[in-house]
Each structure stands twice: as C-alpha cells, then as structure tokens.
Amino acid sequence: MQNFEYCNKTKIIFGKETENRVGSEINAVLNEKQKDKRILLHHSGGSAVKSGLIERIKGYLKAENIEWAELTGVQPNPLLSLVKKGVEIAKNEKLEMVLAVGGGSVIDSAKAIAAGALDDGDIWDFFERKRTPQESLPIGTILTIPAAGSESSTSCVITNEEGPWKRGMHSPFNRPVFSILNPELTYTLPPYQTACGITDMMAHIMERYFTRELNVDVTDELCEGTLRAIIKNAKIIFNGGENNYAARAEIMWAGAIAHNGFLDTGRIGDWASHALDHELSALFDIAHGAGLAIIFPAWMRYIVSVCESDNAVMERLARFAEKVWGVNIGDNKNAALEGITLMEDFFKSMSMPVRFSDTNIDPARIPEMAKRVVHFGQIGNFRKLGENDAEAIYRLAAR
C-alpha cells in the first residue's frame, strides 16, 4: 500500500427535499452577518428550469437575502468559451461563490469558473498543465445527474473548442464546500442519461481497481462491493423502478463514492480508458459515459492479449470477473474474457453503445486519435500505453 493523505472538505447533504437548505448553506459559507452576498447561479437552462427546480432555488436564495447573477447554457462536454464568459461575469460583478445546479458538466464548468475568477492568467493554462490554481471561489452544488462524482471530487474536465481538446485539471480547490444530493431529483432523468451516469461511475471505480499495488485489501473490497451495488440497483431502475427511491439513492451515493478519492487511497489507478475516451468526446461530442462503455471493454481485451504471461495482471482481471460478475472459471484468461463479455452485456442492457458502429465515431480517424491521446506522453499505469497501443485499442472498439 502506498503512503497517502486523504482530506475531503465537501459537506454532503443527502436525502429528500434537501435542496431547500441551499440558502442557509450558502450563508454559512459566506458568513451570515455579511451584507450584499452575491453568487453565480450556474446551470444548463434545460430540465432544471422545466421542472421548476431553478425557480425553487431562487426562492430559497431570496429568503436568505442572497443575490445572484445567472449563467446558463452548459452542455455535455462543457466548453471553455462558456467558462471564460462565467469568469468575466464573476470578476465584473465581484461574485463571492459559484452554485452549480445540474450534473457533472455543470459542476465542472462551475469549478473552472471559480478558479478563473481569482486568476489573472489564461484559464486554459491549468488544463495544459502549465500552471496550477492557487485559490478559488467557494463552490456549492445541487446534483441532478449522478455520474461524474464531481460533486465531491478534485477533478474538472473542460473542452476547448479551438482544438478541439478535452483536458482535465485536478486541484484541491476544485472540491465543493457543500453538495446537496436529493435522489428524488433524478426520477425524471431520461434512461440514456441514467445509463451514461451508471457507466461513468463504474468506470471511475474500475480505473482505481486496476492497479499493480499489493496489499490493498480494504479498497479492493470497497471497489468490488460498490460495483455490485451499482449493478444491482441499476437493474431495479431499468426494470420498472424509475421512481424507486431506494435504488436511486444507492446510485446517487455510489456516484459520489466512486470519485471522491476514498477508493484509491493507498493505490495507483490506471486512467488510460478515460484518456482514450476524451478523444472520442472531443472529436465526436459523444457523452462521456457512452464513450467509456465502448472503450473499457476494448482496453480490457487489449490488456488480456498483451499481458497473458503477466500473472499479476491476469489474476486481477480474473478477480474482477469473479468478484463483480460472479464468474467461476479456474483459468485466468477465460475468466477475464467472460467477465468482459458480461460487463459488455450489462452496458447493452441499458442501451449503451459498445462499438464505434453504435455511434457517429469515424474509424478513419483512429490514427489521429491515437496520436492526440499521447499528447502528454504515455497513458495508463496498469500497463503503460503508447501511440501504437492506443491505436490497437481503438481498432478493437471499432470491430
């Protein structure tokens, strides 16, 4: 087990009707005695408005004498241009906090705005690894789409349209000070968004699970148990349980746990699949969860093909198949392959794509994607991957 430090400052407020506490939580952050409290209210302008949630939130803010500027228009794979607009608003209006209402895209956009609001340089420098944030406005969230885990994570991913490039920025300043999680707000999610979210949170756990680190029994068991809980409750939701509070609550909490850093304490995760998917998202604008449903099985099959003689790798793949999918085959390779098939079948049961042909991804651009994905060097830790490896994985995904 690796040495580690773990600190998560995000206050989680979980349960029914908890969004009505947003005003008092903001006041607690900004000091209740302070006058003229002003925040940025950030959301997509879509379902949160249609459902009446945004109007309710504005009522809660008014009741606590909190003023706001509003910025809408966040889309999946949130754009740098909107972030820059938010930074300008925050600076010009001297805003003191950012409240994100939505899923991971809205929250990531809010994180970038919060960092840029207190910085005089180019916000994109943070995503190109040229600089790191030194401070940030406080961030609060009301989660409506469990998926990215951004509600309590240090990560933030933004797309620069000029590339297009999709890049991540990690910083302790990215952790929200509070996040409100009401499972009832997810009842009206379309099945596709629910499925993308489930796939995304599973991928976050699997990136951590596939490690070469020894003696990580506690986090191994936590990863496996959380994955099994997600699969169990996803099946409930997709078999007529759209409004099953217990199942929605389990999925919402699993999404936060999957990416708040706790499951990778003491271990080194892989993260190649996320890098490979970022090129799909940047070039073809597909949902992150959908891209991961395509990439993860292809990555696993490639690892099996090139690591068959590596006992440590094959044993972990076989353990994943046994502990998560119930595979009972003595041979590591066949167990691993059966686990991959069962995972793919699960994704397909939620109508997730599992091949390029299920989407608008053009296989002719595979060499370009393989070159782009190693922009910062080799990817992955479970096995280091270069451009040729990336191309091979993309070709497996295109079969």
N, C-alpha and C positions, 0 to 999 in steps of 0.2 A: 504494500500500500504506500502511495506517495504521501509526503507531507502536504498538508493543506490548511488554508484558512477559509472559514465559511462565515459570512455575515450577510443576512438578508434583511434589509431595513423595511421592506414593504409590509404594511399592515393590511392583512386580508380581512375583509368584512363580507362574510358569506351567508347567504340564505334569502328567504322570501322577503320582498319589499325593502331590502337593504339600501336600494338606491335613494330612498327618502332621507338618508343620512348624509348625502353628499355635501350639503351646505355647511352642516356643523363640522364635518371632517375638514373641509377647506378652511374654515375659521380656526380650527385647532392648529393647522399648519401655519397660517398667516398671522396668527395672534388675534384673538377676538377683540382686543381693545383698539386695534389698528383701524383707522378710518380709510375710506376710499379704496377698499380692496378690489382689485381688478384682475381678471384672469382671461385666458384664451379658452373658449369652448370650441373644441375641435371634433369634427365628425364627418361622415361621408355625405350627409344630406339625403340619404336614401331611407332605408327601412326604419331607422331610429326616429326619423321625422314622421313617417307614415303611421307608425304605431302609437304616436303621441308621447314617446319617451322623452324626446328633447323638450317638449313643452312642459312636461312634468319637472324635468331637471331645472329649467329656467324658473319655475315656480319655487323650487327648493332654494335656488340661489337668491332670488328676491327676498324670500323670508329671512335670510341671514344677511341681508344688505350687501350682497356681493354683486359687483358689476362685471360685465364680460364683453369682450369682443368675440365675434364668431367667425370661424373659418371652416367652410365645408369643401366638399369635392374630393375627398380622399378616395382612391380607387385601389383595387388589389394590386400588389406590387407598387407601393406608394412612390410618388415621383418627387425628384429633387426640386423641380420648379415650384411645387406647392409648398415644400418645406421652406424654400427661400422667401416665398410670399409670407408665410407664417412668421419667420424670423423678422422680417421687416415690420409686420404689424406689432409684434411683441416689443420691438425696440422703440418704434414710434409712439406707441401708446403706453409705454412703461409698465407692461404687464408683469405680474408677480408670480404667476403659476400657469400651468397648462393642464386642462382637464380633457382627457380623451374619452369619447363615448363610442364604442364600437369594438372591432376585433383587432387582430394583430397589426393590420395595415394602418389603422388609425393611431394605434398606440405607438408604433414605430415612427410614424410621421411626427407625432407629438414629442417623442424623445429627441428627434433630430432638431426640431424647432426649439425645444428647451435648451439644448446645448448651444445652438447657434445664437440664441438671444443674448447670451453673455460672452460672445466671442466676436472679435473684430476681423477675423480672417475668413477664408472661404470654407464653408461648412463641409464641402466635399473633401477637403484635406483629411478629415477624420476617417473617411471611408477609403481613402487611398493610402492610409497608414503613414501619412506624413507628419501628423500631429495627433495628440490625444486631448480630449476635453479636460479642462482644469476646474470647471464648475458648470452648473446647470440650474435653470429654474426648477422648482419642485414640480413633480408630475403626479396627477391623480388619474385613476381610470374607473370607468364603469364598463365592464366587459359584457359584450353581447354575442360574441362568437368564440367559444372555447376552441383553441387551435394552437396558436403560436407560443403561448406561455409568456408573451411579452408583458403581461400584467404584473409579473414579479421577477423578470429576468434582467440581466445586464446587457442584453443584445438589442440591436436595432439594425434593420436592413432597409436600404433605400435604393431606388432605381434612378440612375442618371440617364435621361432620355438621349443625351448627345452621343452616347456610345453605340447602342445602349449598354450600360454596365449596371449590374446589380451587385452591391457591395454591402458588407456588414461592418458595424462599428460596435465594439464592446467597451463598456466603461461602467464602473460602479455608480456613476452619476445617472445612468440610464434606469436604475431601479426606481419605480414609482414609490412615493411615500405612502400611498394607500391605494388599494384596488377593491372595488365593490363587485362581488360576484353573486348575482341572483340567477339561479338556474331557470326560473320562470321566463326570463327574458330570451331564452333560447328556444322556446316552444315553436315559434313561427319561422325558424330558420328553414330554408329550402333543404331538401335531402342532400343535394350536391354540396352545399356549404357545410352541412353537418359531417358528411363523409370526408371532405377535404380536411376539416379540422381534426377528425379522428386519426386520419392518416398522418397528418403533421405531428401530432403529439406522440404517436407511436414511433415515428422516425426520430424525434428528439431523444426518446429513451434508447432506441437501437443504436444511435450514434455513440451514446455513452456505454452501452452494453458491450459493444465490440471493441474490447481493449486487450492488450497483452499484459496488463498489470496483474500480478498474482496477489492472493490473499485479500480479496475484496468481497468476501462472502456476504457481508451485510448489504452492500449496494447491489450485488448480483441478485440477491433475493428480492430486494425492493424493486429493481427493474423488472424482473420476471413477474412479480405479483401485480405491479401496476399495469403491465401489458395485458395480463389475463383479465384484470378488472375492466379494462377498456374494451376488450373483445366481447366479454360477457354483456356489458351494458350497451354496447353498440348494437348487438343482436336484438336486444329488447327494443331499442328505439326504432330499428329498421323492420321490426315485425309488429307494427301497430302501436308502439309505445312512444309516439312523438311527444305526448304530453305527460309522460311518466316522470314525475318529479324526482324520484329516487335515482332513476337511470341518468337523467340529465344532470343531476347533482354530481354523481360519480364521474361522469365525463368531464364536467367543468373543473372539478378539483384535480382530476388526473392531468388535465392540460396544464395547470399551474405547476404541479409537482414535476411534470416531465421536463420543465425548462427553467426551474428556479435555481439550479445549480446543486441541489442537495444530492441528486442521484449520481453525480460524477465526482463527489468528494473522494479523494484518495486514488483516483484513477485517471487515465488519459484516454479520452474518447477518440473516435475516428474522424468524422465530419467530412469525409470525401463525398458522400452522397449529396449533402447539402450544397457543396461547391459545384458538383456536376449539375444539380437541378437549377442553380442560379443562372446558368447559361440558357437553359430552356425558358425560364421565366423572363429573362431579359430580352431574348430574341423573339420569342413567340407569345409572350404575355399570358402564359397559362398559370392557373392557380398553383401556389406552392405545394399544397397537399397532393394535387393531381400529378405534378412533376415527380414528387417523391414516390408515389405509387408506381411510377414507371421505373425510376432509377434504382430504388433499393433492391428489388429482386434481381435486376441486371448486375448490380455491383456484387451481390452475394454470389451469383452464379460465376462471375469472373473470379472472385476470390477462391471459390472451390476449384476452379480449373487451374489456377496458377499456384495454389498452396496445398495441393493434395498430399505432398510429402511433409508438410509442416504440421506436426501433431498438435501443437498448441492452438493453431488456427482452426484445424478441423474439429478438435474437441469442443471449442467454444461454439462453432456453428452447429454441431450436433446437440450440444446442451440447449441452445436456443430452440431448436426443433422439439426437443423433449419437454423442456420446462414451460414453454409458451404454447406450443401447438399440440402437445400430447403424443408426439411421435415416439414409437417404441421399436426402434431398429438398432441392432447392435453395431452395424457398420457405420462409421462416422460419415463417410461421403454420402451414402444413400440416405442416411438420416437427415443430413444437411439439405440435400436436394428435395426430400419430401417436405421438410419444413418450409422451404422456399415456395414450393407449389401450394401448400396450404395457406401461406401468407398471401400469395397472389390471388388465390380463390376467394379469400376474405375480402380483399380490396375489390374484386369484381362483384362480390355480393352487394357491395354498396355503390355499384355503378362507377367505380373509379377506373380510369384508363390504366392499362398495364403495358402498352406498347406505343411507340410513336404513331402507329397507324390508327390508334384510337383518338388522336388529336390532330392538330394542324402542324405538327413538327415536321420539317422537311429533312429527310435523311441526307440530302445532298450537302447540308451544312455541317455534317458531323466533323470533318477535319477542322473547320473554323472553330467550332465549339471546343474541340479538344485543345486547340492552341490557346484559346481565350482562358480556359479553366486553369491553366498553369501560369497565369499572369504573374503571380507572386512566388512561383516555384512549385515543387511537388505538393500534392494534396494527400490527405489521409495519414493515419498513424497505425491503424491495424495492419496495413501494408502500404508503404509509400508508393504513390502512383505518379507517373509522368504522362506526357502527352500521348504516347502510344497506348498506354493502359487506358487512359480516358477514352480514346477513340474506340478501343475494343469494347468497353462498357457501353458506350453509345450504340455501337453496332448490335450488341446483344439486345438492347432496348428497342431497336428498330426491326428485329426479326419478325 
